[in-house]
Amino acid sequence: MYERFKRDRPRGRPTGRFNVYHDLRSIATIAEQYGFPLKQFVAALADAWRHQNSQCGLLKIQRRGHAPALASSGEVTLLITDSEQVVSQFSINVSILRNPSYYIH
């Protein structure tokens, strides 16, 4: 079975929601759209991951699902709202939130 999966899988970086670059692009787009410095927005996302809720300007960020220690899948789902309007909800790789300094300078 593993051999069939390996044979049928496309080569190169994965696309879609399994791609870390897709997560980073989504974060950068929202930060730019709302006029936040990227570093400040990522810090708010990481704060929401650790403490359930966070805020960046008018945006409220809420962690959906389990506590950070229980995120066995390596992803966490974050809901971002502006007042009562949903801006975005997406799963993000936990490694991005653990150490944002490796991609933000």
PEKA-V859821 format. One record per backbone hydrogen bond with DSSP energy under -0.5 kcal/mol. NH is the residue of the N-H (numbers start at 1). CO is the residue of the C=O. Records with the same first field share a line. If there is no record, write none. Layout:
NH = CO  CO
//
This chain:
5 = 1
6 = 2
7 = 3
8 = 4
9 = 5
18 = 15
19 = 16
20 = 18
22 = 19
23 = 19
24 = 20
25 = 21
26 = 22
27 = 23
28 = 24
29 = 25
30 = 26
31 = 27
32 = 28
33 = 29
34 = 30
35 = 31  32
36 = 31
41 = 37
42 = 38
43 = 39
44 = 40
45 = 41
46 = 42
47 = 43
48 = 44
49 = 45
50 = 46
51 = 47
52 = 48
53 = 51
54 = 61
56 = 59
59 = 56
60 = 81
61 = 54
62 = 79
63 = 52
64 = 77
70 = 67
71 = 68
72 = 70
74 = 71
76 = 92
77 = 64
78 = 76  90
79 = 62
80 = 88
81 = 60  79
82 = 85
83 = 58  81
85 = 82
87 = 80
88 = 80
90 = 78
92 = 76
94 = 74
96 = 93
97 = 93
98 = 94
99 = 95
102 = 99
103 = 100
104 = 100
105 = 103
//
